Amino acid sequence: MRNFIEVNKDSYIDSSTGVADMEKFEEELNGFMAKTFVMWYGKANAGKAKISMQTISLPKMNYEGLRTTDKSLYGQYTINPETAGMNHKEKELKIKILDMKEFVGKPRSEAAKAVVEKYGGLYHIPGLEYEKYLLENPDKIPAELKDWNWYYFIGSTFRDQDGDSNIPCGHWNGSRLARYADWLDIKWYRDDRVVLLEK
């Protein structure tokens, strides 16, 4: 399911206060997902998605349960409340990259759960909102992401047209960061990485 998608500038950050309007935040992410599905599946199929945002604390995320397939959930996505609406333009946080090499060959769900348990109290775990920010602001893409590895934003998951859970990710193609996603159910690979933000 790895595909590139164009995005638009966000407007949910109030320029005078720097504070996020969460209703606009949800509206823009819904639009982001809608455009994603149109690009990946075509307009007719994308129209079947029931796009909805769920804000779920990552320690409460049932990663093992998300490995099941449920077509009725096509379009549902999750956001980490800790990073939802963060104003990255006001304060650019340093990133930390994890290779999670001890999970190579193991289910992606196990790697995601381990990141939350081990690093959740030490770092911000971004999701779709940070990936969207980077795609909208290519000049802000950290140099660490500009290689041939796959960078996962595990603060979010979403259901695809088949009802499978995916983790959003990005991959530098030599000139830009392309937006992709991979199933939560498949194994962790040697070139997979996790993106964290310093608190």
N, C-alpha and C positions, 0 to 999 in steps of 0.2 A: 504494500500500500504506500510505497514511497513515491511521493509526487511533489512538485513545486507549486506554490500558490502565491499570487500577488496579494498584497494587503494594502489597506488605507491607513492614514495617520489616525491615531486615537484622539478623541476629544473629551474623554471622561475626566481628565484632570483640569480642574478650575485654574485658569492661568493667573488669577489674582491671589488665590489662597494656596495653590499647590495641592489641594485636597481632592480625592477622587469622589465622584458622584457614582455610587454603587449601582443605581438604576441604569445609568448610561454605560457603566462598566459591563453589566450583564448584557445590555442591548448590543454593544459593540462586539462582545465575544460571541453572542448568538449569530451576529452577521458574519463574523470571521469563520465560524463553523459552517454556516450555510454556504458561503463561497467555496470553502474547502470541499464540501460534498458535491457541489456542482462541478467543480474541476475534476474530482476523482471519479464520480459516478454518472455525470450528466444531469441536466436540469430535471427531467422527469423523475428519475430515481431519487435525486436529492430532495425533491418535493415531498417524498414520503417520510423524511426524517422528522421526528418529534423533538426538535432542538430545545433542550432545557438544561440549565445550569444547576448543579448541586454543590453547595459549599460543605465540604466534609473535612474535619480535622484529620490529618494524616495518621495519627496514632489509632484512629478509629476505622481507618480504611481496611476493608476486608479484601486484601489482595488475592487470597486463595479463592474466595467466592467469586471474584471478578473474572476468574478463568473460565467460568461457564458461559455458554452462548445463549443469548436471549434477543431474538430479532425485534421483539416489541419495544426494546430499549434503544433502537437505532436513533442516534442524535443526542442522547443524554451524555453530558460531560461533567467532570468534577473539577473543582477549584480548591486550592489550599487557602483557607481563610487568612492564614498568616501572611500570605504574599498577594492576596487579592487587592487590586487597586493601588499597589505600590507605585510611587512616583519616581520612576527610574531617571527621569530627566533632572529632577532636583538633586538627587544624590545617587551617583553611580557607585554601586557596591562592587567590591572586588569579587571575582569568582574563584571557586575551588573546583577542581576536576577530580573525580574518582574513577578509577578504572574497574574496580570491583572484580579483579582478576580471579579471586577465590570462587567466584560464581560462574566462571566460564563453563558452559555445558549444562548448567542448572537452569530451572525455570526463571524467567524474567521477574515473575511475581516474587520469588524468594529474594532476589537482589533488591527489588524495590522496598520490600518490607525491612530488610536489613539496613538500608540507607536511613529509613525513617527512625528505626530503633537506635542506631548508633550515632547518627549525625543530626537528627531533628532538633535536639536541644542546643546544638552548637552553631548551626547554620540555617539560613532560610532555604527551603526546598521549593524552587519555583516551578510553575507549570505553564499552561498555555499563555498566560498573560505576559510572561517574560519572553517567551518565544515570539509572540506577536510584536512586542516592543522591539526586539532585535531585527525582525523582518521589516518593520516600519522605519527603522533607523540604522541602515547598514553601516554608517560611519561609527556606530557605537558597538559593533560586534567585536568582542575581545579577540586579541590575536591568538589566544590559546585555542579558539574554536576553528581556526583557519588551517586545518590539516585534513587528513582523510579518514578521521574517526567519526563515529556516529554519536551525537550528543543528545542525551535524554533529559527531558524536563518532567521528572516524575511527580511533581506536585499536582499533575492532572492525569486523568484518564478519559477516554471517550469510547462510545460504542459505534462501530461502523455499520455498514448496510447489512452485514450478516449477523449483527448482534454480538460480535466479538469485541472485547475490551482492548484498547490500544493505549500506548504511551507515546505522546508526541516527541519528536526528535528533529534535529537539524543536522545537515551535512554540508560542508563547504565544498562546492563543486569547482573551485578554482577562481571564481569571480564573484560569487554570491552565496549566501546561506540559503539552501533549499529546505523547504518544510516537508517532513515525512512523518510517519508513524509506524510502529510495529506492535504486533500482538503481545499482550501481557503473558500469554500462554507459552510462547516459544522460548528457546534457550538464550542465555546471555552469551554474546560473542566476544572475542578478543579485542575487537576494535570498537566495542561499546563503551561509552563513558556517561557519567552522571554530572550534571551541572548544578552546583550549589552556589549560594551567595553568602558572603560573610555578614554576620550580624553586627 
